[in-house]
Amino acid sequence: MEGGARAVPDYELLELLLFRSIPRRDVKPLARELLDVFGDFNRVITASPERLADIKGIGDAVITDLKIVEATAHRMARAKVMQRHVLSSWDALLDYCHTVMSHRETEQFRVLFLDRKNVLIADEEQAQGTVDHVPVYPREVAKRALELNASALIIVHNHPSGDPTPSQADIAMTHRIHQALEPLGIALHDHLIIGQSKELSFRSANYL
């Protein structure tokens, strides 16, 4: 309470969470095992319930509490970008994308829908995939943009490998979406690939 979140290392923060889920037990060994298995605090709380349940000592109460923490983190990060001008809140937008996507073990494809003033009006997950592929349907993206009366989009997906370098499939998919949107007068502002600690902007890297 005195030092704030930055004063508490990952393993101690995880211990505090586990202590509330599993009272009257030394949870230090369990916290250490979770960090050893998943790598860091973020990967622990974003791990799938099935993988968490594989750890001895992790029951429904722990999984529920970890998922509540994850949902809270996502909600707080999202609140900083929704209904705000994208360019003036770009850093917050990147933080949100990293919070939601950078620690996932499979690829996820999201679309951020913008109005005529480049205000973010909707953020939707369009598809989930495997560790290195996610199915994307440009017509569905365009159809949803029309339903929301969006004037522009930013598409986002993650690379579970941690390296945000685009593949040829990523580049081809981006161009297909651009071609589907262009006749409708809907702009594709950017395609962001989220890695573990950094991201790549197609616009900044001259892919768009």
HUCOR-V807259 format. One line per field, one symbol per residue. ss: DSSP state (2 for helix, 1 for strand, 0 for the rest). A space follows every 50 residues. Layout:
ss->???
This chain:
ss->00002220022222222222200000022222222222002222220022 22200000022222222222222222222000001022222222222222 20000001111111000011111111110000000002222222222000 01111111000000000222222222222222000011111111000011 10000000
